[in-house]
Amino acid sequence: MPYADPLTDAELAEALVALPEWSREGDVIRRSAKVGGFSEAAELVRSVAAAADAANHHPDVHITGYRIVTFELSTHAAKALTRRDIDLAIEIDRLIIGRS
């Protein structure tokens, strides 16, 4: 039994209006952020890791080109997107914007 209910397509579409940097690809939402260099990328990942641990919900994270950090969210237990994904996406955006 998943620990969060899947969002309907309408609920997800409404939530993504407030998250314009995120895109949906099936049961995943994804966002990339370009930072100044590898150390900044690693620091962003560390900040998101702390938030993810606090939420007990963890994104897939990729660093490419030494300064592009991509976050992917999905609730694996639900095999769908849930409110937990949206809430963590909001927090990731806050952390990215806080670095600007």
Buried (B, 14 or more C-beta within 10 A) or exposed (E): EEEBEBBEEEBBEEBBEEBEBBEBEEBBBBBBBEBEEEEBBBBBBEBBEEBBEEEEBBBEBEBEEEBEBBBBBBBEEBEBBBBBBBBBBEBBBEBBEEEE
